[in-house]
Amino acid sequence: MCQPESIRAEISFESHCRLIRAREVAANIYKYLEGGEATFRPIPWLPEILDYLCKDIDVILHEIDEWEFRNSQPTNMA
């Protein structure tokens, strides 16, 4: 389990927008499924949308990993 204080990275504006978009897409999928729409007809677009969400999340996690790596490197005391 991650400790919130250890992941205090400053993400880019693009990543922030990706997080908001991923949250909204996930919320809309939930509403669609909760509304029973999927019970009566197939949802062929679902795998593509989930792949899209995964790619957005991967970009954000990669950015956070780079930030953590940069900040874990010892600073030169010259």
Salt bridges, closest charged atoms under 4 A:
GLU14 OE2 - ARG18 NH2 2.86
GLU24 OE2 - ARG23 NE 3.44
GLU37 OE1 - ARG41 NH2 2.43
ASP51 OD2 - LYS55 NZ 3.16
ASP56 OD1 - ARG18 NH1 2.57
ASP56 OD2 - ARG21 NH2 2.89
GLU66 OE2 - HIS62 NE2 2.70
